Amino acid sequence: MISKKTIDSIYKQYSSAPESPDCLDIMLLFEKIHPDHKIEIDGENLIINSVEQWSPFHNIPLDRIFGIVDFEENVAIVLRNSIIFLGKRAPSVNIHIKPQKDSFMSKVMNILSKN
């Protein structure tokens, strides 16, 4: 299981996209994860066939991927505001969506509405 601390560390370490998709360790997706994920590269997009086609995580532009990280039981695909964890031993897919922080104006409005 990946802890909140680990997830926060991933977002911090991969806070921006690499110079080029060629800098990503894409081979991890073909060598390490369960074959039922049926990963494809179609031009400039990564397709995860174990994710439903209607999902925004099915077809991902390579230039939106910030990193690919190998863990004991998963390989993580790091995006700006989410992380897709693909299982190595089973075709499991878990997605972490980064919570949005309140804007300054939102915080001010909350304070004023409480008074």
DODREN-789325 format. One record per residue (C-alpha): residue in one letter; x, y, z; residue number from 1. Coordinates in nm, 3 decimals, m for minus. Example, Ala and Ser with C-alpha at 12.3 -4.5 7.8 and 13.67 -1.06 7.14 Angstrom:
<romars>
<A,<1.230,m0.450,0.780>,1>,
<S,<1.367,m0.106,0.714>,2>,
</romars>
This chain:
<romars>
<M,<0.000,0.000,0.000>,1>,
<I,<0.129,0.344,m0.086>,2>,
<S,<0.102,0.598,0.193>,3>,
<K,<m0.012,0.959,0.177>,4>,
<K,<0.346,1.061,0.257>,5>,
<T,<0.472,0.866,m0.045>,6>,
<I,<0.205,1.020,m0.270>,7>,
<D,<0.295,1.371,m0.150>,8>,
<S,<0.660,1.293,m0.218>,9>,
<I,<0.578,1.176,m0.572>,10>,
<Y,<0.391,1.500,m0.649>,11>,
<K,<0.680,1.703,m0.510>,12>,
<Q,<0.949,1.509,m0.699>,13>,
<Y,<0.755,1.516,m1.027>,14>,
<S,<0.622,1.871,m1.011>,15>,
<S,<0.690,1.943,m1.378>,16>,
<A,<0.700,1.756,m1.706>,17>,
<P,<1.035,1.635,m1.839>,18>,
<E,<1.197,1.815,m2.131>,19>,
<S,<1.066,1.548,m2.364>,20>,
<P,<0.857,1.228,m2.341>,21>,
<D,<1.180,1.050,m2.445>,22>,
<C,<1.307,1.117,m2.090>,23>,
<L,<1.030,0.900,m1.942>,24>,
<D,<1.101,0.539,m1.847>,25>,
<I,<0.817,0.411,m2.065>,26>,
<M,<0.969,0.062,m2.085>,27>,
<L,<0.857,0.007,m1.722>,28>,
<L,<0.501,m0.003,m1.856>,29>,
<F,<0.584,m0.283,m2.097>,30>,
<E,<0.823,m0.483,m1.877>,31>,
<K,<0.683,m0.457,m1.524>,32>,
<I,<0.304,m0.431,m1.523>,33>,
<H,<0.050,m0.708,m1.566>,34>,
<P,<0.000,m0.792,m1.937>,35>,
<D,<m0.380,m0.750,m1.911>,36>,
<H,<m0.331,m0.373,m1.893>,37>,
<K,<m0.250,m0.396,m2.266>,38>,
<I,<m0.054,m0.070,m2.281>,39>,
<E,<m0.013,0.088,m2.625>,40>,
<I,<0.167,0.391,m2.762>,41>,
<D,<m0.036,0.547,m3.043>,42>,
<G,<0.158,0.836,m3.192>,43>,
<E,<0.192,1.083,m2.907>,44>,
<N,<m0.056,0.912,m2.670>,45>,
<L,<m0.035,0.641,m2.408>,46>,
<I,<m0.338,0.412,m2.414>,47>,
<I,<m0.424,0.204,m2.107>,48>,
<N,<m0.669,m0.059,m2.229>,49>,
<S,<m0.747,m0.185,m1.877>,50>,
<V,<m0.918,0.152,m1.819>,51>,
<E,<m1.261,0.210,m1.975>,52>,
<Q,<m1.256,0.410,m2.300>,53>,
<W,<m1.484,0.681,m2.157>,54>,
<S,<m1.235,0.752,m1.876>,55>,
<P,<m1.000,1.050,m1.906>,56>,
<F,<m0.725,0.808,m1.791>,57>,
<H,<m0.766,0.573,m2.090>,58>,
<N,<m0.584,0.789,m2.347>,59>,
<I,<m0.312,1.021,m2.212>,60>,
<P,<m0.090,1.252,m2.419>,61>,
<L,<0.273,1.160,m2.350>,62>,
<D,<0.365,1.526,m2.297>,63>,
<R,<0.125,1.536,m1.999>,64>,
<I,<0.309,1.259,m1.815>,65>,
<F,<0.547,1.397,m1.552>,66>,
<G,<0.705,1.066,m1.451>,67>,
<I,<0.680,0.688,m1.442>,68>,
<V,<0.781,0.532,m1.110>,69>,
<D,<0.841,0.168,m1.020>,70>,
<F,<0.711,0.041,m0.683>,71>,
<E,<0.704,m0.307,m0.533>,72>,
<E,<0.350,m0.391,m0.644>,73>,
<N,<0.268,m0.108,m0.887>,74>,
<V,<0.403,0.120,m1.153>,75>,
<A,<0.285,0.480,m1.115>,76>,
<I,<0.214,0.718,m1.401>,77>,
<V,<0.243,1.068,m1.260>,78>,
<L,<0.034,1.349,m1.409>,79>,
<R,<0.000,1.708,m1.289>,80>,
<N,<m0.296,1.647,m1.057>,81>,
<S,<m0.326,1.269,m1.046>,82>,
<I,<m0.133,0.945,m1.026>,83>,
<I,<m0.237,0.622,m1.198>,84>,
<F,<m0.116,0.307,m1.021>,85>,
<L,<m0.109,0.000,m1.246>,86>,
<G,<m0.071,m0.340,m1.079>,87>,
<K,<0.220,m0.568,m1.154>,88>,
<R,<0.066,m0.897,m1.035>,89>,
<A,<m0.295,m0.826,m1.133>,90>,
<P,<m0.457,m0.587,m1.380>,91>,
<S,<m0.555,m0.352,m1.098>,92>,
<V,<m0.586,0.021,m1.158>,93>,
<N,<m0.594,0.276,m0.875>,94>,
<I,<m0.605,0.648,m0.931>,95>,
<H,<m0.514,0.918,m0.684>,96>,
<I,<m0.657,1.260,m0.762>,97>,
<K,<m0.479,1.549,m0.594>,98>,
<P,<m0.720,1.758,m0.388>,99>,
<Q,<m0.758,2.115,m0.505>,100>,
<K,<m0.647,2.382,m0.264>,101>,
<D,<m0.884,2.667,m0.194>,102>,
<S,<m0.793,2.991,m0.365>,103>,
<F,<m0.724,3.301,m0.158>,104>,
<M,<m1.061,3.449,m0.254>,105>,
<S,<m1.238,3.127,m0.160>,106>,
<K,<m1.077,3.134,0.184>,107>,
<V,<m1.179,3.498,0.232>,108>,
<M,<m1.536,3.422,0.126>,109>,
<N,<m1.551,3.131,0.372>,110>,
<I,<m1.435,3.353,0.657>,111>,
<L,<m1.686,3.624,0.567>,112>,
<S,<m1.975,3.380,0.531>,113>,
<K,<m1.913,3.242,0.882>,114>,
<N,<m1.964,3.587,1.038>,115>,
</romars>
